[in-house]
Amino acid sequence: MPAEKDVVKELKKLGNKVLEDIEKGENPNIEIPIRALSNVVFDKKTGQIILGDKTSKRYYFNVAHAKKFMQTLLVAAFCKSLKDEKIHASIRDMYYNLKRTLPNSDENIFDEQSESDPIIVDLEVAIDILRENLNLTTDRKGIVSGNVIIQDRGDSIDWSKLGSGGWSIPSTVDEIDFKKVDAEFALVVEKNAGFERLHEDKFWQKQKCILIGTGGQPSRGTRLLIQRLNKEHGMPIYVLTDSDSYGFYIYSVIKSGSISLAHVSDRIATPEAKFIGLTVSDIFDYDLKKMTIKTKEVDIKRAKELLNYEWFKKPKWQKEINLMIEKGIKAEIEALSSRGLKFMSETYLPQKIKKGDFLD
């Protein structure tokens, strides 16, 4: 992660570049990499979705660009003040702080947060700094438990002694220090209900692992935590999701990154992650046919899109996705409970881990 002085340096560089344009009598501009599917590529070498090299310029003296140009600089200035004061603010705080009317006009800097959020991402890609390092935070999402002790802003937190709740994952996990990590792998579970089932069964204790619940699509903080465990502690990452196109995509986001956040894949994706289930084949192998759900048109459409993604063009993945389309079925993690409430923690997952029965 960038050092504190580097973040401020990049923010100053952005401002100084605009000043230099003005001093030269040129139209001030900000160069921003294009965040669109046309500029996203899959790097087979790294196994990550990354941005290409196409950029666009945002000019001050351009009717179509002027407002966003101003908004970008104001967001940058706000982040600079956060760094100077050594404090954090939520992206909602920032929106309200900058939500004001321009002098001698009826024009607001921002009307809705849907305007300010994309500007934050524009700033991220323009200076190549994560918003978390700009001291901007989002709501906590994701929970974790395991035999781990961390230091977080001066407090020592033991993930094994947090009762039924687990540790709530913040967006700024780059600031925590790992003091003790006693685990052989990390299991990432798509649903909070799945996490709670495994947590109550003390799966993390019995299997000597770290248990992470994403609560659906994982937050950036959760993805960064997963990457840190993998990179810094050499920890294998196994992902457990529903057997449907959306669950499969959640896995791919953890592993390869996402199209919308291609500019930060190298900092939050974990190419070594493996899919442990639930696969479509598992529905038949574990006799879950009566627990399936019929796919809808939207499920099939999404599945066909996955087939065309470069990162899903592997024989085993093509087989599973085509099988879902052919059979017209999907299944939730909870379907495993039909075999007994502890079937997932005592039979299904241990068997898969022992056999190394993963999709890559």
C-alpha positions in Angstrom: 0.0 0.0 0.0 1.2 3.6 -0.7 2.9 5.3 2.2 1.2 8.3 3.8 3.6 10.8 2.1 3.0 9.2 -1.3 -0.8 9.7 -1.2 -0.3 13.4 -0.4 2.4 13.7 -3.0 0.0 12.3 -5.7 -2.8 14.7 -4.6 -0.4 17.6 -4.8 0.9 16.5 -8.2 -2.6 16.6 -9.5 -3.2 20.1 -8.3 0.3 21.3 -9.4 -0.4 19.9 -12.9 -3.6 22.1 -13.2 -1.6 25.1 -12.0 1.1 24.5 -14.6 -1.6 24.3 -17.3 -3.0 27.7 -16.2 0.5 29.3 -16.0 1.2 28.1 -19.6 -2.1 29.6 -20.8 -3.4 26.1 -21.6 -6.8 24.7 -21.0 -6.4 22.9 -17.6 -7.2 19.2 -17.8 -7.1 16.0 -15.8 -6.2 12.7 -17.6 -8.3 9.8 -16.4 -8.1 6.1 -17.6 -11.3 5.0 -19.2 -13.4 2.8 -17.0 -15.5 0.9 -19.6 -15.7 -2.6 -20.9 -13.9 -1.5 -24.1 -10.9 -0.7 -21.9 -10.9 -3.9 -19.7 -8.8 -6.9 -20.5 -8.1 -10.2 -18.8 -4.4 -10.6 -18.0 -3.8 -14.4 -18.3 -0.4 -14.1 -16.8 -1.7 -12.6 -13.5 -5.2 -14.1 -13.7 -6.7 -10.6 -13.1 -9.1 -8.3 -14.9 -7.2 -5.1 -15.5 -7.7 -1.7 -17.2 -6.2 -1.1 -20.6 -4.2 1.9 -21.5 -7.0 4.1 -23.0 -7.5 7.4 -21.3 -9.6 10.5 -21.7 -9.0 14.1 -20.6 -11.4 16.2 -18.6 -11.1 19.9 -19.5 -12.0 23.0 -17.5 -12.9 25.1 -20.6 -15.4 22.6 -22.0 -19.1 22.9 -21.3 -19.6 19.1 -21.1 -16.6 18.7 -18.8 -16.5 21.8 -16.6 -18.7 20.6 -13.7 -17.0 17.2 -13.4 -13.6 18.9 -13.6 -14.6 21.1 -10.7 -16.0 18.2 -8.7 -12.9 16.1 -9.2 -10.6 18.9 -7.8 -13.0 19.5 -4.9 -13.0 15.8 -4.0 -9.2 15.8 -4.3 -9.0 18.8 -2.0 -11.3 17.2 0.5 -9.1 14.0 0.6 -6.0 16.2 1.0 -7.7 17.8 4.1 -8.4 14.4 5.5 -4.8 13.3 5.1 -3.6 16.6 6.7 -5.9 16.2 9.7 -5.2 12.4 9.9 -8.9 11.6 10.1 -11.3 9.5 8.1 -14.7 10.3 6.6 -17.4 8.1 5.0 -18.2 8.7 1.3 -21.6 9.9 2.7 -19.9 12.4 4.9 -17.9 13.7 1.9 -21.1 14.1 -0.1 -22.8 16.2 2.5 -19.6 18.2 3.2 -19.4 19.2 -0.5 -23.2 19.4 -1.1 -23.5 23.2 -1.3 -24.6 25.8 -3.8 -21.9 27.6 -5.9 -21.6 31.4 -5.1 -23.8 33.6 -7.2 -25.6 30.7 -8.8 -28.4 28.1 -8.4 -25.9 25.3 -9.3 -25.1 22.8 -6.6 -21.7 21.1 -6.5 -23.5 17.7 -6.0 -27.2 17.1 -6.1 -27.1 13.4 -5.2 -24.5 11.0 -3.8 -24.9 9.1 -7.1 -22.9 12.0 -8.6 -20.1 12.1 -6.0 -19.4 8.3 -5.8 -18.2 8.0 -9.4 -16.0 11.1 -9.0 -14.2 9.3 -6.1 -13.5 6.4 -8.5 -12.3 8.9 -11.2 -9.8 10.3 -8.7 -8.7 6.8 -7.7 -7.8 5.9 -11.3 -6.4 9.3 -12.1 -3.8 9.2 -9.3 -3.7 5.4 -8.9 -4.5 5.5 -5.2 -7.2 3.4 -3.4 -10.0 5.5 -1.8 -9.2 3.7 1.4 -5.8 5.3 1.3 -7.5 8.7 0.7 -9.1 8.2 4.1 -12.5 7.6 2.6 -14.6 4.8 4.2 -17.8 2.9 3.5 -20.2 1.0 5.7 -18.8 -2.2 7.2 -19.8 -5.3 5.4 -18.4 -8.8 6.0 -17.6 -10.8 9.2 -14.7 -13.0 10.2 -13.7 -15.4 12.9 -10.7 -17.6 13.6 -7.6 -18.0 15.7 -6.2 -14.6 14.8 -5.1 -11.6 16.8 -4.8 -8.2 15.1 -3.9 -4.7 16.2 -6.4 -2.1 14.9 -5.7 1.6 15.8 -4.1 0.6 19.1 -6.6 -2.0 20.1 -5.8 -5.7 20.3 -8.6 -7.8 18.8 -8.8 -11.6 19.1 -11.0 -13.0 16.3 -11.6 -16.3 18.3 -13.2 -14.5 21.2 -16.0 -12.4 19.7 -19.0 -14.6 20.6 -21.6 -15.3 18.0 -21.0 -12.1 16.0 -17.4 -12.4 14.7 -15.3 -9.3 13.8 -17.0 -6.8 11.5 -14.7 -6.1 8.6 -14.1 -2.3 8.0 -13.2 -0.8 4.7 -9.7 0.2 5.8 -8.2 -3.2 6.6 -4.9 -2.1 5.2 -4.3 -0.3 8.5 -4.6 -3.4 10.7 -1.5 -5.4 11.8 -1.6 -9.2 12.1 0.0 -10.2 15.4 -0.9 -13.9 15.3 -2.3 -16.0 12.5 -2.9 -19.7 13.4 -4.8 -21.2 10.5 -4.2 -23.5 7.5 -6.7 -21.9 5.1 -9.5 -19.3 4.8 -13.0 -20.3 3.9 -15.0 -17.5 2.3 -18.8 -17.9 2.5 -21.2 -16.0 0.3 -24.1 -15.8 2.8 -24.2 -14.6 6.3 -26.5 -17.5 7.1 -23.9 -19.9 5.9 -21.3 -18.2 8.0 -23.4 -18.3 11.1 -24.2 -22.0 10.6 -20.4 -22.8 10.3 -19.5 -20.4 13.1 -21.9 -22.0 15.5 -20.5 -25.4 14.6 -17.0 -24.0 15.4 -15.9 -25.1 11.9 -13.0 -22.6 12.0 -11.8 -24.2 15.3 -12.2 -27.8 14.2 -10.7 -27.3 10.8 -8.1 -24.8 11.9 -9.1 -22.1 9.5 -10.3 -18.5 9.2 -14.0 -18.2 8.4 -15.2 -15.1 6.4 -18.7 -14.2 5.5 -19.2 -11.7 2.7 -23.0 -11.1 3.0 -23.4 -11.4 -0.8 -21.1 -9.5 -3.2 -17.9 -8.9 -1.1 -17.0 -5.4 -0.1 -13.6 -4.0 -1.1 -12.5 -4.2 2.5 -13.3 -7.9 2.6 -11.6 -8.6 -0.7 -8.5 -6.7 0.5 -8.5 -8.8 3.7 -8.7 -12.0 1.7 -5.8 -10.9 -0.5 -3.7 -9.9 2.6 -4.2 -13.3 4.2 -3.2 -15.0 1.0 -0.2 -12.8 0.1 1.2 -12.1 3.5 0.5 -15.4 5.2 0.5 -17.8 2.2 -3.0 -18.9 3.1 -5.1 -21.0 0.6 -8.4 -19.3 -0.1 -11.6 -21.5 -0.6 -14.8 -19.9 -1.7 -18.3 -21.3 -0.9 -21.3 -19.8 -2.8 -24.7 -20.8 -4.0 -24.8 -23.0 -7.1 -26.0 -20.3 -9.5 -24.6 -17.8 -12.0 -24.5 -15.1 -9.3 -22.6 -17.2 -6.8 -20.1 -18.2 -9.5 -19.6 -14.6 -10.4 -19.0 -13.7 -6.7 -16.2 -16.3 -6.7 -14.7 -14.8 -9.9 -14.8 -11.3 -8.3 -12.8 -12.5 -5.4 -10.4 -14.4 -7.6 -9.9 -12.2 -10.7 -11.5 -8.8 -9.8 -14.5 -7.1 -11.4 -15.1 -5.1 -14.5 -16.2 -2.1 -12.6 -13.1 -2.2 -10.3 -10.5 -3.3 -12.9 -8.3 -0.5 -11.9 -7.7 -2.0 -8.4 -7.6 -5.7 -9.2 -3.9 -6.0 -8.3 -4.7 -4.7 -4.8 -7.9 -6.5 -4.0 -8.1 -9.7 -6.2 -6.7 -13.1 -5.1 -5.9 -15.2 -8.2 -4.9 -18.2 -6.0 -8.5 -18.5 -4.7 -10.3 -21.8 -5.4 -14.0 -22.6 -5.6 -15.1 -25.3 -3.2 -18.8 -25.3 -4.0 -21.7 -25.5 -4.3 -21.3 -26.9 -7.9 -24.1 -28.1 -10.1 -22.5 -31.5 -10.1 -22.7 -31.5 -6.3 -26.5 -31.4 -6.6 -26.4 -34.9 -8.1 -23.4 -36.2 -6.2 -24.9 -35.3 -2.8 -28.5 -36.1 -3.8 -29.9 -32.6 -3.6 -32.1 -32.8 -6.6 -35.3 -32.3 -4.6 -33.8 -29.2 -3.1 -33.1 -27.3 -6.3 -34.8 -24.2 -7.7 -35.8 -23.8 -11.3 -33.7 -21.2 -13.1 -35.4 -18.1 -14.5 -34.7 -16.5 -17.8 -32.4 -14.0 -16.1 -30.4 -16.8 -14.6 -29.8 -18.4 -17.9 -29.0 -15.1 -19.5 -26.4 -14.4 -16.9 -25.0 -18.0 -17.1 -24.5 -17.5 -20.9 -22.6 -14.3 -20.2 -20.3 -16.1 -17.8 -19.5 -18.7 -20.5 -18.1 -15.9 -22.7 -15.9 -14.4 -19.9 -12.3 -15.3 -20.5 -11.7 -16.2 -16.9 -14.5 -18.8 -17.1 -13.2 -20.5 -20.2 -11.8 -23.5 -18.4 -13.2 -27.0 -19.1 -14.5 -27.6 -15.6 -16.2 -24.2 -15.4 -17.7 -24.6 -18.9 -19.0 -28.0 -17.8 -20.7 -26.7 -14.6 -22.2 -23.6 -16.3 -23.5 -25.6 -19.2 -24.9 -28.2 -16.9 -26.9 -25.5 -15.1 -28.3 -24.2 -18.4 -29.1 -27.7 -19.6 -30.8 -28.9 -16.4 -32.5 -25.5 -15.7 -31.7 -25.8 -12.0 -29.8 -23.9 -9.3 -29.4 -24.5 -5.6 -28.6 -22.5 -2.4 -25.9 -23.4 0.1 -28.8 -24.0 2.6 -29.9 -27.0 0.4 -27.1 -28.9 2.2 -29.1 -28.7 5.4 -31.6 -31.1 4.0 -28.9 -33.8 4.7 -28.7 -32.6 8.3 -27.9 -29.2 9.9 -24.3 -30.2 10.5 -23.8 -31.9 7.2 -22.1 -28.9 5.6 -19.6 -28.5 8.4 -19.0 -32.2 9.3 -19.2 -33.9 6.0 -19.5 -31.8 2.8 -16.7 -29.3 3.4 -14.2 -31.7 5.1 -14.6 -34.2 2.3 -14.0 -31.6 -0.4 -11.0 -30.2 1.4 -9.5 -33.7 2.0 -10.0 -34.7 -1.7 -8.8 -31.3 -3.0 -12.1 -31.2 -4.9 -11.9 -27.6 -6.1 -12.6 -25.6 -9.2 -9.9 -23.1 -10.2 
